[in-house]
Amino acid sequence: MKLPKLLLFIWALSLFSCAKKEETTFKFGVWITADAKRTDEEYAKEFKKYKDGGIDEVLINTNTDPKLLGRLVPIAKEKGLKVHAWIMAMNRPNDSVALQHPDWYQVSKDGKSCFDNRPYVDYYQWLCPTKKESRAHVLGLVEGLAKVEGIESVHLDYIRFPDIFLPISLLPKYNLVQDEELPQFDFCYCDACVSKFEKEHHKNPKTSHNTAIDMEWKNFRLNAIKAVVDDAYKIAHKHHVKLTAAVFPYPEMADHMVRQRWDKWNIDEVYPMIYHSFYNEQIDWVGYATKQGVTDLEGKKTKINTGIYIPGLKSDAELKEAILLAKKNCATGVSFFDGNALSDGNLKTIAATKASLK
């Protein structure tokens, strides 16, 4: 009789553990990009559509414009939506201030700067997380958004290094094979990073026999991103808002692909972008990756909100399944990328699935 009782206890414990993480209502969000040229009436109509479709919150990219964000917050709140200030953090394409400082940008192992030699795509213009001036610039932008009245959080995106490995389904698009770390995609070897690393570890990564297995060098970069996040957390909380972030699917994967170890950050909530189609995975991978993240955050206060990529879904039935998989594996909500991709059918499915969870 002892074994069945033990199994029953373990099962009950697992339910209790998930229940503790679900003390708050399971929420639904959507990422959107704002356009200052659109009217308030247009946004009121869009926000009402989201609310009617079961959406609870909007994560708005205003290109770090606090004025535009301040204009949109009351419109969204009037329609019953919470607002998060979505910011592209370390990747700052067309940042007019940063572009005046070429030395702020990350440098690849083969000596090329993101300022004028951008990896993969033209909008990859990554700032160094170590250099004092570039860090201060990013954190200043965070503070500008944190001051906007009525927001729920500052929502960090691109809070990492450039992709050392692309998601597998994207490799053919760039005619790439990435079976190993390639120097043109390996960052940041700028003078500030190399100098600080040498001071701390008494070796130069530029002359390392194999940087791919140099754990101190990898951890140095992981910690550089963590330091920016931790400072952003202090700024956000100083202004009585939360800090959240869009991140790669789960910590070990994020570590491997983009030098991002989000389970070690001081942060209120993460939104892992569990875009299964990017990795040639099936829909059940949404549950798998959610569970991986939840497990890695065991004992921490950080919550997980599963990101779902709408164009990667084959049907509304898959959309419902993805939502249920996230909830089953202890996410506190789901968010959809992005607003433009949500069809009327998608919104009906979201609203119906939300109603079924009550």
Helices and strands as residue ranges (DSSP letters): H 2-21, E 27-33, H 40-52, E 57-61, H 66-78, E 82-88, G 98-100, G 102-104, H 132-146, E 153-157, G 168-174, G 183-185, H 191-201, G 205-207, G 211-213, H 215-238, E 242-247, H 251-258, G 262-264, E 269-272, G 276-279, H 285-296, E 303-309, G 310-312, H 316-328, E 333-337, G 339-341, H 344-356
